[in-house]
């Protein structure tokens, strides 16, 4: 059966799209496709990643808390230690706890969204 649709973009709510777009632009070596005060679209990451302003945005609490994560991104890297250092330099923070730090690292982007860096999944 042929696909009915294809995933075109992932949108992330945040308080300041320009700040978060700059973080993900540098992380993914993407380029700005569209930009306004309330919305930024990045391309070059395989799919479009968009960041949109949400008034009163409250970041999720990792791993459990009053505001659950609704979505998280996972990024394949070849060297966890080196990638973590570089991502922290871009403005991410290390999350606590780290469920399986030998296989993946949970980090928080500048707006507080949890995301993971991990070894590539074989066959993916």
C-alpha positions in Angstrom: 0.0 0.0 0.0 1.3 3.4 -0.9 1.7 6.0 1.8 -1.3 8.3 2.2 0.9 11.1 3.5 4.5 11.9 4.3 5.8 13.6 7.4 6.6 17.2 6.3 7.6 18.9 9.5 7.8 18.7 13.2 6.7 21.9 15.1 7.9 22.8 18.5 6.1 25.3 20.8 8.4 27.8 22.6 8.5 31.3 24.0 11.0 32.7 21.5 11.3 31.0 18.1 14.4 32.9 17.0 16.4 31.7 20.0 15.3 28.1 19.7 15.7 28.2 15.9 19.3 29.3 16.3 20.0 26.4 18.6 18.6 23.8 16.3 20.0 25.5 13.2 23.5 25.1 14.6 22.8 21.6 16.0 21.6 20.3 12.6 23.5 22.6 10.3 20.1 23.6 8.8 19.1 26.9 7.2 16.3 29.3 7.8 13.6 28.7 5.2 11.0 31.2 6.6 11.1 33.6 9.6 8.7 35.9 11.4 8.5 37.1 14.9 6.3 34.2 15.9 7.5 31.4 13.6 10.7 30.1 12.2 11.0 27.2 9.7 14.4 25.4 9.3 15.2 23.1 6.4 18.1 20.7 5.8 17.5 18.2 8.6 15.7 15.6 6.5 12.3 17.1 7.3 11.3 20.7 8.1 11.7 21.7 11.8 9.5 24.6 12.8 9.5 26.7 16.0 6.4 28.7 16.9 5.7 31.2 19.7 3.2 30.2 22.3 2.2 32.9 24.8 2.4 31.6 28.3 4.6 28.7 27.3 5.5 26.4 30.2 8.3 23.9 29.5 7.8 20.2 30.3 9.3 18.8 33.4 11.7 15.8 32.9 11.2 13.0 33.7 8.0 13.4 35.7 6.2 16.5 36.9 3.3 18.8 36.5 3.9 19.4 32.8 4.6 16.2 30.9 6.6 16.1 27.7 4.4 15.7 24.7 7.1 14.9 22.2 10.9 14.6 22.2 13.4 14.4 19.4 16.2 11.8 19.1 19.4 12.6 17.2 21.9 9.9 16.1 25.5 10.7 16.8 28.7 8.8 16.4 30.5 9.8 19.6 28.2 10.5 22.6 30.9 12.2 24.7 32.0 14.6 22.0 28.4 15.3 20.8 27.3 16.0 24.3 30.1 18.5 24.9 29.2 20.3 21.6 25.5 20.3 22.2 26.0 21.8 25.7 28.2 24.5 24.1 25.3 25.4 21.8 23.1 26.1 24.9 21.6 22.8 25.9 21.5 21.6 29.5 22.0 18.0 30.8 18.8 16.5 32.2 18.5 14.6 35.4 18.2 11.6 35.7 20.1 9.9 32.9 18.3 6.5 32.4 21.0 4.9 30.3 23.9 7.2 29.7 26.1 4.6 28.0 23.6 4.3 25.2 21.9 7.8 25.1 21.9 11.1 26.8 18.9 13.2 27.7 19.4 16.9 27.3 17.1 19.9 27.4 17.1 22.5 24.6 17.2 26.3 25.5 13.4 26.3 25.9 13.4 23.2 28.2 12.3 20.5 25.7 13.9 17.1 26.5 15.7 15.5 23.5 18.2 12.6 23.2 21.5 12.1 21.5 22.2 8.4 20.9 24.2 5.9 19.0 22.6 5.2 15.6 20.0 2.5 15.6 21.2 -0.4 13.5 19.3 -0.7 10.2 17.4 2.6 10.8 
